[in-house]
Amino acid sequence: MATQRIIDFLKTYRPEGPCLVVDLNIVRDNYLSFERALPRSRIFYAVKANPAHEILRLLVSLGSSFDTASLREIEMVLAAGATPDRISYGNTIKKERDIARAYSLGILLYAVDSIEEVEKIARVAPATRVFCRVLTDGVGAEWPLSRKFGCVPEMAIDVLRYAHKLGLEAYGVSFHVGSQQMDLTAWNRALADAADVFRNMEEEGITLKIVNMGGGFPIRYLKDVPTAQAYGMAIFDAMSDHFGNRMPETIIEPGRGMVGNAGVIRAEVVLVSRKAVNDAVRWVYLDIGKFNGLAETIGEAIRYPIRTPHDGGVVGPCVLAGPTCDSADVLYENLLYELPVSLSIGDELFIFGTGAYTATYASVAFNGFEPLRSYVI
Ligand SMILES: *Cc1c(COP(=O)(O)O)cnc(C)c1O
């Protein structure tokens, strides 16, 4: 799974400490696969997945647009060469002065999920476009986004009507089916809700233009996942079912699916020990944990593939933990991780599928451990 380029880079430069290496060739392949799988959709890369400058620059050159969540992300995308018309401010929770600043930078597309947020935008970013996010059930997602974002579809109608009344363009509906979504029917359920909002608004004389289908496209960790092609077909069929021949424009916002499989973390075994002499379970402590890159192991939600120098040998059950003095810094304990019995202190490990939601998820210096270093090649 790791590209030879990443392995060669690590062998040649031998950077000290745990680090992430991202291969731009894979990011490019992923972008092109999304384009092929969903040729009618505009791609807005979800910057939070990995905002590395080189990645943003590559995606700018490929023609991508960008979904951002903060002023800083907007600035990073602009610095990578994107024009403001290729940027959405997709966080439904924004300070009014940040909206004003985004507007002054030329951002014209905003996400909302409440009347209150519409009022902020109408005050400081007049006549811009807003799309309203609706809740989804998140079923089938390994990293669900819960009820934090979105409102029920009936309320989305009120929100969009109000936006229209305040002189904004009621532009469309968005949703996110939950990250690492394994169930192809999740988009179908969300699109049914979106189509409902479209119909209701149409009856009031307001024509919405876009459906923003968010992210959620999965990558392969330990289990196989449907291909981009399969997602594309499922989404196309669902769009036809719910919108018939009045197809709106669509947007997708892949984050994990764009960069997740392009990154590999190189880590080191700091200690292999047991809690009692005859315990069957070993504790394997790595130099990377929840606070310096592997936050998505919270709740053991994301289970990363790990390669060791002893692969192929006999394996046994391990608890896997990070290096800090916080007992929350345990990666896998409820479901033990099978690793070679010959694994020893000092061994180097490769952790795959770590291009998304790792480097920027690292704490600044908890316990004096540096944030995860990142190299883009
Ligand atoms: C995080 C996020 C995404 C990306 O989700 P993935 O599951 O990583 O593809 C897309 N859109 C919005 C609004 C997000 O918050």
The ligand as a Gaussian input file, in Angstrom:
#p B3LYP/6-31G(d) Opt

LIG

0 1
 C      -14.994000      17.126000       7.290000
 C      -15.895000      17.566000       6.217000
 C      -15.792000      16.996000       4.952000
 C      -14.844000      15.873000       4.609000
 O      -15.321000      14.664000       5.078000
 P      -14.591000      13.277000       4.710000
 O      -15.409000      12.272000       5.394000
 O      -13.204000      13.375000       5.223000
 O      -14.621000      13.137000       3.250000
 C      -16.621000      17.476000       3.977000
 N      -17.505000      18.474000       4.210000
 C      -17.624000      19.050000       5.419000
 C      -18.589000      20.141000       5.612000
 C      -16.825000      18.611000       6.471000
 O      -16.954000      19.165000       7.670000

